[in-house]
């Protein structure tokens, strides 16, 4: 009986593949967040995880518009006095572009218990 339910879950799943070549990073992140919530499907409910698996390809060929590479700053505080760390967007993208993109999408998802579960449906290659 459990195998039948698992099979039915797999049949309702949708997979979306997005090529990131030449797309603006913020617009792509908002599009991915929209799809991960399940808002593109007809059976959308805010209390459900969503049935869409989003795969993003060619993330290294993404573009950043304007002066955001050097002007956009991220801050982190270690908890000790005088240990505020700051990084530019260029630093973060050079270090790990996949992790930075996941953080962007995570920030665009609703802040509730479903956020991490929805983020598991994001595959970045």
C-alpha positions in Angstrom: 0.0 0.0 0.0 2.8 2.4 0.8 4.5 1.8 -2.6 1.3 2.9 -4.4 1.2 6.2 -2.4 4.9 6.9 -3.2 4.2 6.2 -6.9 1.3 8.7 -6.9 3.5 11.3 -5.3 6.2 10.8 -8.0 3.6 11.2 -10.8 2.4 14.6 -9.5 6.0 16.0 -9.3 7.0 18.5 -11.9 10.6 19.1 -12.9 11.7 22.5 -14.3 15.1 23.0 -15.8 16.4 26.6 -16.1 19.5 27.6 -18.1 21.1 30.5 -16.2 23.3 31.7 -19.1 23.0 35.5 -19.5 20.2 35.9 -16.9 20.3 38.5 -14.1 21.1 36.8 -10.8 18.3 38.4 -8.8 15.6 37.9 -11.3 16.5 34.3 -11.7 16.5 33.8 -7.9 13.0 35.3 -7.6 11.8 33.1 -10.4 13.2 30.0 -8.7 11.6 31.0 -5.4 8.2 31.5 -7.1 8.5 28.0 -8.6 9.7 26.3 -5.4 6.6 27.6 -3.6 4.4 26.0 -6.1 2.7 29.2 -7.2 3.0 28.2 -10.9 0.8 25.2 -10.4 -3.0 25.2 -10.3 -3.2 23.4 -7.0 -1.2 25.9 -5.0 -1.7 26.2 -1.3 0.5 28.3 1.0 0.6 25.5 3.6 2.0 22.9 1.2 5.6 22.5 0.2 5.0 22.5 -3.5 5.5 19.8 -6.1 8.1 21.4 -8.3 11.8 20.4 -8.5 13.8 23.2 -10.0 17.2 22.5 -11.6 19.5 25.4 -12.5 22.2 24.9 -15.1 25.2 27.0 -16.1 25.2 29.1 -13.0 28.8 30.3 -13.6 27.6 32.1 -16.7 25.1 34.3 -14.9 25.3 38.1 -15.2 25.2 40.8 -12.5 23.9 44.2 -13.6 25.1 47.6 -12.5 27.8 48.1 -9.9 26.5 45.4 -7.5 29.7 43.3 -7.8 31.7 45.9 -5.8 29.0 48.0 -4.1 26.7 45.3 -2.6 28.1 44.3 0.8 27.3 41.4 3.0 28.0 41.6 6.8 28.6 38.9 9.3 29.4 39.2 13.0 31.3 36.6 14.9 29.9 37.6 18.3 33.2 39.1 19.6 33.9 42.8 19.9 35.4 44.3 16.8 34.9 41.2 14.6 32.4 42.5 12.0 33.3 40.9 8.7 32.2 42.3 5.4 32.3 40.8 2.0 31.4 42.2 -1.4 29.2 40.2 -3.8 32.2 39.6 -6.0 34.0 37.9 -3.1 31.0 35.7 -2.3 30.5 34.7 -5.9 34.2 33.9 -6.4 34.3 31.8 -3.2 31.2 29.7 -3.8 28.6 30.7 -6.4 26.2 27.8 -5.6 26.0 28.6 -1.9 25.5 32.3 -2.7 22.7 31.6 -5.1 21.0 29.2 -2.5 21.2 32.0 0.1 19.6 34.4 -2.3 16.7 32.0 -3.1 16.4 31.2 0.6 16.0 34.9 1.4 13.2 35.2 -1.1 11.1 32.3 0.3 8.6 32.9 3.0 10.1 32.8 6.5 8.3 29.8 8.0 8.9 26.1 8.7 8.5 25.2 5.0 11.4 27.2 3.8 14.1 24.6 4.3 11.9 21.8 2.9 11.2 23.9 -0.2 14.9 24.6 -0.6 15.6 20.9 -0.8 13.8 20.9 -4.2 16.4 23.2 -5.6 19.2 21.5 -7.6 22.1 23.6 -8.8 24.6 22.2 -11.3 
